[in-house]
C-alpha cells in the first residue's frame, strides 16, 4: 500500500476529530509527513521517504482511533506497523513512563523511521502551541524532546 492509501485510512480514522486549534485533526499528520519528507529530501531514496511519510500519516491512528493494529499490518506491512506501534503511547491510565522517559525509550529502539516521525510530530506540535493557552505548559517538554530526537538522528 502507498502513502495515498495511508492518507485515505487516516482521513477515515480521524473523521470528526479536531485539534485544540479547531482544525480537522487529519491536517496534523499531513503536516508531520511534510516535515519528515522535507528533512529527508536529497538525502534518501524516494522509496525511503515514502515509507517515512506513510508512517507519519498513520502515526496517531492506533493511539487516537479504533483502527486495529492487525488491519494496519495487513494493509501496510510489519515495518510500517511496528514504527506506528512505537509511536503509540498507552492510554493515560496505563502509562508507567513520563513523556521524556517514553522519548528515551523510543530513541533506545533505534527505529530510525519512528524517530524521524516523532521529530516531525514534535516540530508540528511546537508550531502552533503558542496560540493555544492551555497547551503552553507543553512547550518546554516538546523542546526537550526535540533536542533529544535531533541528537539521536545526528549521532
Secondary structure, DSSP 8 states (H G I E B T S, - for coil): --HHHHHHHHHHHTTT-B-TTSSBTHHHHHHHHHHHHHHHTTTS-HHHHHHHHHHHHHTTHHHHS---HHHHHHHH-HHHHHHHHHT----GGG--S-HHHHHHHHHHTT-HHHHHHHHHHHHHHHHTGGG-GGGGGGHHHHHHHHHHHHHHHH-
